[in-house]
Amino acid sequence: MSVRTLPLLFLNLGGEMLYILDQRLRAQNVPTDKARKVMNDLISTMFNKKFLEELFKPQELYSKKALRTVYDRLAHASIMRLNPASMDKLFDLMTMAFKYQVLLCPRPKDILLITFNHLDAIKNFVRDSPDIMNQVDETFRHIIEVYGCLPAGEFQLIRQTLLLFFQDMHIRVSIFLKDKVQNSNGRFVLPISGPVPWGTKVPGLIRMFNNKGEEVKRMEFKHGGQYVRAESEGSFELSGDRVLTLGTNMYSASRPVETRVSGALKNSSLNTKDNIAARTLAKEELNFLARLMGGMEIKKTSGPEPGFRLNLFTTDEEEEHAALTRPEELSYQVINIQAAQDQQRNEELTRIMGEFEIHDQPQQSTSKGDDLLAMMDEL
């Protein structure tokens, strides 16, 4: 596994989260000033310098449960609140969208272009906030510095690490189903047409050489697809034409998005294996969350501005039904960690999570965001 994967995973999933929240804010007719405040607060928190310093340290990926906790905190970094069922749906949409992008990525290195597409869109969200725009640009430059010189083999390892992370996730998404890029079992359909990766030729020709390196024979074969040669390579600079469209906002047009659990997943023993592996990594995850969240600064709200609840479902009834029918093995609740005797670590997490508290919120807020210690079954 590559120790350089986590920043790309976090930023791309975060980009998808912002796409979805922006679409839901518009769909629920949230006032423009409130919607702008939510997006600015989330992006400012996501690109906080101390947080990104921890994120970019070479480290292995951790379980979905650990990352889900980070995104839960990030999603509640402003006046917006999500109920658990909406947060589950949000995380499902984020992960399935980025999984699709990684699967269709022409070259492993093009994962950077997907990341840049997300960052370009995020900059557009904060185009009226120069300070936050500078935060995003700094992250841009850091990515170019860290990843720009990596060899092709390292990008291949990053892609394999990402695919391993997404393995056995087969949540059906209505947009993908309608566009016929996902089957009813939740698996994606890989295309057999379109441009080939930059620097490669259209398949269909076999050339044979002798021991002197001279071409001696040519054979053509039918590949069954409709491939074309890539006209240009996407820009890996701070700005430019990325060419690749993967990672752009697929929610820019108003389209309702539903998720459904694939039937094949409900009885899968692989989820049990994942839980066992997650328990094995419990202590490492605890340290990871303490370090990562310790660097994430949650802005305190100023004044008595009321919070509001965002629903990722069409109606409250759908949200309640989703919460009741979600399979237990797909619950992202953080696993139990028996660490009560470790008083020093407990005090450190209490201190860190104290920095996450959003003060001056009204009592009637619909927040379901319990602090991390409560989610970890009272360490």
C-alpha positions in Angstrom: 0.0 0.0 0.0 1.1 3.5 -0.8 1.7 5.9 2.1 0.9 8.8 -0.2 -2.7 7.9 -0.8 -4.5 9.6 2.1 -4.3 13.2 1.0 -5.7 12.4 -2.5 -8.5 10.3 -1.0 -9.5 13.0 1.5 -9.5 15.9 -1.0 -11.4 14.0 -3.7 -14.0 12.7 -1.2 -14.2 16.2 0.2 -14.8 17.6 -3.2 -17.6 15.2 -3.8 -19.1 16.1 -0.4 -19.1 19.8 -1.4 -20.8 19.1 -4.7 -23.6 17.2 -3.0 -24.1 19.7 -0.2 -24.2 22.6 -2.7 -26.8 20.8 -4.7 -29.0 20.1 -1.6 -28.6 23.6 -0.3 -30.0 24.8 -3.7 -32.7 22.2 -3.8 -34.0 23.1 -0.3 -34.0 26.8 -1.2 -31.6 27.7 1.7 -31.1 31.5 1.7 -28.0 32.5 -0.4 -26.2 34.1 2.5 -26.6 31.0 4.7 -25.6 28.6 1.9 -22.5 30.7 1.2 -21.6 30.7 4.8 -21.9 27.0 5.0 -19.7 26.4 2.0 -17.1 28.9 3.1 -16.9 27.4 6.6 -16.6 23.9 5.3 -13.9 24.7 2.7 -12.0 26.9 5.2 -11.9 24.0 7.7 -11.1 21.4 5.0 -8.0 23.4 3.9 -6.8 24.5 7.3 -3.0 24.6 7.3 -2.4 22.6 10.5 -4.9 20.0 9.4 -3.3 19.6 6.0 0.1 19.3 7.6 -1.1 16.2 9.4 -2.9 14.9 6.4 0.1 15.1 4.1 2.4 13.2 6.4 3.2 9.7 4.9 0.8 7.2 6.5 -1.3 4.2 5.6 -5.0 4.4 5.0 -7.3 3.6 7.8 -10.8 2.1 7.8 -13.9 3.8 6.4 -15.2 4.2 9.9 -12.3 6.4 10.9 -12.6 8.6 7.8 -16.4 8.7 8.2 -15.8 10.3 11.6 -13.6 12.9 10.1 -16.2 13.8 7.5 -18.9 13.9 10.1 -17.0 16.5 11.9 -16.2 18.4 8.8 -19.9 18.4 7.6 -20.8 20.0 11.0 -18.2 22.7 10.9 -20.8 25.4 10.2 -24.4 26.2 11.1 -25.7 23.2 9.0 -26.8 20.0 10.6 -27.2 16.5 9.2 -29.1 13.6 10.7 -27.3 10.2 10.8 -29.3 8.8 7.9 -28.4 11.9 5.7 -24.8 11.6 6.8 -24.8 8.0 5.8 -26.2 8.8 2.4 -23.7 11.6 1.9 -20.8 9.3 2.6 -22.2 6.6 0.3 -22.5 9.1 -2.6 -19.0 10.5 -1.9 -17.4 7.1 -1.9 -19.2 5.7 -4.9 -18.6 8.8 -7.0 -14.8 8.7 -6.4 -14.7 4.9 -6.8 -16.2 5.4 -10.3 -13.6 8.0 -11.1 -10.7 5.9 -10.0 -12.0 2.9 -11.9 -12.3 4.9 -15.2 -9.1 6.8 -14.7 -7.1 6.3 -18.0 -3.7 6.3 -16.4 -2.8 6.0 -12.7 -1.2 9.5 -12.8 -4.5 11.0 -14.0 -5.8 10.6 -10.4 -4.0 14.0 -10.1 -6.2 15.4 -12.8 -9.3 14.2 -11.0 -8.0 15.9 -7.9 -7.4 19.1 -9.7 -10.9 19.0 -11.2 -12.2 18.9 -7.7 -10.0 21.7 -6.5 -10.9 23.9 -9.5 -14.5 23.5 -8.6 -13.8 24.2 -4.9 -12.1 27.4 -5.9 -15.2 28.4 -7.9 -17.3 27.9 -4.7 -15.1 30.5 -2.8 -14.3 32.9 -5.7 -15.6 35.8 -3.6 -13.5 34.9 -0.6 -9.8 35.6 -1.4 -8.4 34.3 1.9 -10.1 30.9 1.5 -9.1 30.8 -2.2 -5.4 31.3 -1.1 -5.8 28.2 1.2 -6.9 26.1 -1.7 -4.1 27.5 -3.9 -1.6 26.6 -1.2 -2.9 23.0 -1.2 -2.7 23.0 -5.1 1.0 24.0 -4.9 1.7 21.4 -2.2 0.2 18.6 -4.3 2.2 19.6 -7.3 5.4 19.7 -5.2 4.7 16.3 -3.5 3.2 14.3 -6.4 4.6 16.0 -9.5 7.9 14.1 -9.4 6.5 10.7 -8.4 7.3 7.9 -10.9 4.5 6.0 -12.8 5.0 3.0 -10.5 4.1 5.0 -7.4 0.9 6.3 -9.0 0.0 2.7 -9.9 0.5 1.8 -6.2 -1.7 4.8 -5.2 -4.5 3.6 -7.6 -4.3 0.1 -6.3 -4.5 1.3 -2.7 -7.6 3.3 -3.5 -9.2 0.4 -5.3 -8.5 -1.8 -2.2 -10.1 0.8 0.0 -13.3 0.8 -2.2 -13.4 -3.0 -2.6 -16.8 -4.6 -1.9 -18.6 -1.2 -1.8 -21.5 -1.6 -4.2 -24.0 1.0 -3.3 -26.4 1.7 -6.1 -26.7 5.4 -7.1 -29.7 6.6 -9.1 -27.6 8.9 -11.4 -25.2 6.1 -12.3 -28.1 3.7 -12.9 -30.0 6.2 -15.1 -26.8 6.9 -17.1 -26.3 3.1 -17.5 -22.8 3.2 -16.0 -23.8 1.0 -13.0 -25.5 -2.3 -13.0 -28.4 -3.3 -10.7 -25.9 -5.2 -8.5 -24.0 -2.0 -7.8 -21.0 -2.8 -10.0 -19.8 -0.2 -12.5 -19.7 -0.7 -16.3 -16.3 -0.1 -17.8 -16.6 1.6 -21.3 -15.1 0.0 -24.4 -14.9 3.3 -26.4 -13.5 6.8 -26.1 -9.9 8.1 -26.0 -7.1 5.8 -25.0 -4.6 7.0 -22.3 -2.3 9.8 -23.3 0.9 8.5 -24.9 -0.6 5.2 -26.0 -1.9 4.0 -29.4 -5.4 2.8 -30.4 -5.5 -1.0 -30.0 -5.8 -3.2 -33.0 -2.3 -3.8 -34.3 0.4 -6.4 -33.3 3.9 -5.8 -34.4 6.6 -8.5 -34.3 10.4 -7.9 -34.2 13.4 -10.1 -34.7 16.4 -10.4 -32.3 17.9 -7.3 -34.1 15.0 -5.1 -33.2 13.7 -5.0 -36.8 10.0 -5.2 -37.5 9.3 -8.4 -39.4 5.5 -8.8 -39.3 2.3 -7.0 -38.6 -1.1 -8.4 -37.6 -4.4 -6.7 -37.0 -7.1 -7.8 -34.7 -10.6 -6.7 -33.8 -10.8 -5.2 -30.3 -14.6 -4.8 -30.3 -14.5 -1.2 -29.1 -14.5 2.3 -30.6 -11.3 3.9 -29.3 -9.7 7.1 -30.5 -6.3 8.6 -29.8 -6.1 11.2 -27.0 -5.6 14.6 -28.6 -3.8 16.3 -25.7 -2.7 15.7 -22.1 -4.4 17.4 -19.3 -2.6 20.3 -17.5 -0.9 19.4 -14.2 -0.3 23.1 -13.4 -2.1 25.4 -11.0 -4.6 26.3 -13.7 -5.2 25.0 -17.2 -7.3 22.6 -19.3 -7.5 19.3 -17.4 -9.0 17.6 -20.6 -10.3 14.8 -18.3 -13.9 15.4 -17.1 -13.7 12.9 -14.2 -14.0 14.7 -11.0 -16.1 17.6 -12.3 -19.5 18.3 -10.7 -22.1 15.9 -11.9 -24.8 17.6 -9.7 -24.6 21.0 -11.5 -27.9 20.1 -13.1 -30.7 19.6 -10.7 -31.2 15.8 -10.5 -32.6 13.9 -7.5 -30.1 11.3 -6.3 -31.0 8.1 -4.4 -28.9 5.4 -3.0 -29.8 1.7 -2.5 -27.8 -1.1 -1.0 -27.1 -3.9 -3.4 -28.8 -7.2 -2.3 -25.6 -9.1 -2.8 -23.9 -7.0 -0.2 -26.4 -7.6 2.6 -25.2 -11.2 3.3 -21.6 -10.7 2.3 -19.0 -12.2 4.7 -16.5 -9.7 3.5 -18.0 -7.1 5.7 -17.3 -9.3 8.7 -13.7 -9.5 7.6 -13.6 -5.7 7.3 -14.9 -5.3 10.8 -12.2 -7.7 12.2 -9.5 -5.8 10.4 -11.0 -2.6 11.7 -10.8 -3.8 15.3 -7.2 -4.8 14.7 -6.4 -1.3 13.7 -8.4 0.3 16.5 -5.6 1.8 18.4 -3.9 3.1 15.2 -7.2 4.7 14.2 -7.5 6.4 17.5 -4.1 7.9 17.2 -4.8 8.9 13.6 -8.1 10.7 14.6 -6.4 12.4 17.5 -3.6 13.8 15.3 -5.8 14.6 12.3 -8.6 16.2 14.2 -6.2 18.0 16.4 -5.1 20.0 13.4 -8.7 20.7 12.2 -9.9 24.0 13.5 -13.7 24.5 13.7 -14.6 28.1 13.5 -16.8 29.4 16.3 -20.0 31.0 15.1 -20.4 34.6 16.0 -23.7 35.9 17.2 -27.0 34.1 17.7 -27.3 32.9 14.1 -29.6 29.8 14.2 -28.6 26.5 12.7 -30.6 24.6 10.2 -31.0 20.9 9.2 -30.2 19.7 5.7 -32.0 16.7 4.4 -30.3 14.6 1.7 -33.6 12.8 1.1 -36.7 14.2 -0.7 -38.8 14.0 2.5 -38.3 13.5 6.2 -40.3 10.2 5.9 -37.7 8.9 3.4 -34.9 9.9 5.8 -36.5 8.1 8.7 -37.2 5.0 6.6 -33.6 4.9 5.4 -32.3 5.0 9.0 -34.5 2.1 10.0 -33.7 -0.1 7.0 -30.0 0.4 6.6 -28.2 -3.0 7.1 -26.2 -3.3 10.3 -23.0 -4.2 8.4 -23.1 -0.8 6.5 -23.2 1.2 9.7 -20.3 3.6 9.9 -20.6 4.1 13.7 -17.1 4.0 15.2 -16.1 0.7 16.6 -15.8 0.1 20.4 -12.3 0.7 21.7 -11.5 -0.4 25.2 -9.1 2.3 26.3 -10.6 3.5 29.5 -7.5 2.8 31.5 -5.4 5.0 29.3 -6.1 8.2 31.1 -3.5 10.3 29.3 -4.9 9.5 25.9 -8.5 10.0 27.1 -7.5 13.5 28.4 -5.8 14.3 25.1 -8.8 13.4 23.1 -11.1 15.3 25.4 -8.9 18.4 24.9 -8.8 17.9 21.1 -12.6 17.4 20.9 -13.1 20.4 23.1 -11.6 22.5 20.2 -14.3 21.1 17.9 -17.2 22.4 19.9 -19.3 25.0 18.1 -20.4 27.4 20.7 -23.3 29.8 20.8 -25.6 27.4 19.0 -29.3 27.5 20.1 -30.6 24.7 22.2 -33.2 23.8 19.6 -30.5 22.9 17.0 -31.2 19.7 15.3 -27.6 18.6 15.5 -27.0 14.9 15.8 -23.2 15.4 15.9 -22.2 13.9 19.2 -18.6 14.4 20.1 -16.0 11.7 19.2 -15.7 10.3 22.7 -19.5 9.6 22.8 -19.3 8.0 19.4 -16.5 5.7 20.6 -18.8 4.3 23.4 -17.5 6.5 26.2 -13.8 5.7 26.1 
